[in-house]
Amino acid sequence: MMFGVDHDFSAWGWVLMSLSMVAFWVLVIVGIVAAVRSFGAPPGHPAGPVPRTPQDVLGERYARGEIEEEEYQRRLQILREAAGRTDSSPVSQT
């Protein structure tokens, strides 16, 4: 022997080498997926779902026929008035 040491791998050496190879490729794939997701989104586009406004919910209810046009218009007017307020007082529905 050249260095006086046996260079054969034991069973643990093969197991650790295999696990590190799998971990390396998992990290490479995760890195590529993260890069594609971050660079693939258009600029200014939110990453998550866009929150719905109360007007959106009201419009959906009207479109499904859950409320009549008069009630839709009345509630839409209340929401518009509430959005124009500068204080945080509750809106009265009288």
Rosetta blueprint (number, residue, H / E / L):
1 M L
2 M L
3 F L
4 G L
5 V L
6 D L
7 H L
8 D L
9 F L
10 S L
11 A H
12 W H
13 G H
14 W H
15 V H
16 L H
17 M H
18 S H
19 L H
20 S H
21 M H
22 V H
23 A H
24 F H
25 W H
26 V H
27 L H
28 V H
29 I H
30 V H
31 G H
32 I H
33 V H
34 A H
35 A H
36 V H
37 R H
38 S H
39 F H
40 G H
41 A L
42 P L
43 P L
44 G L
45 H L
46 P L
47 A L
48 G L
49 P L
50 V L
51 P L
52 R L
53 T L
54 P H
55 Q H
56 D H
57 V H
58 L H
59 G H
60 E H
61 R H
62 Y H
63 A H
64 R H
65 G L
66 E L
67 I L
68 E L
69 E H
70 E H
71 E H
72 Y H
73 Q H
74 R H
75 R H
76 L H
77 Q H
78 I H
79 L H
80 R H
81 E H
82 A H
83 A H
84 G H
85 R L
86 T L
87 D L
88 S L
89 S L
90 P L
91 V L
92 S L
93 Q L
94 T L
